[in-house]
């Protein structure tokens, strides 16, 4: 994928809900929950491991800003899922780095669980 055909390199200004010099935030067009937000570096890189330390900090600062905004907008939000998929096998669908900020509310159901990393 090149910058020319990348949907995240061609986000219309009207879709941006927050931004800083190195990243922008948009609502996910197939949200897991209401206000599901994507935080995207402005530079085209395939995954989060290709971002610079400055880009990762910009993404994190935008996540904090979006988290505050979401909580102010919807007081029923009690938690968040915050992370990214890297590679097709992990579920990445758009090969431009992005982080999911997914608001969670009571009663939405359980998330898939992973095995405990330590013996019980």
Secondary structure by P-SEA (a helix, b strand, c coil): cccccccccccccccccccccccccccccccccccbbbbbbcccccccccccaaaaaaaaaaaaaaaaaaaaacccccbbbbbcccccccccccccbbbbbccccccccccccccccccc
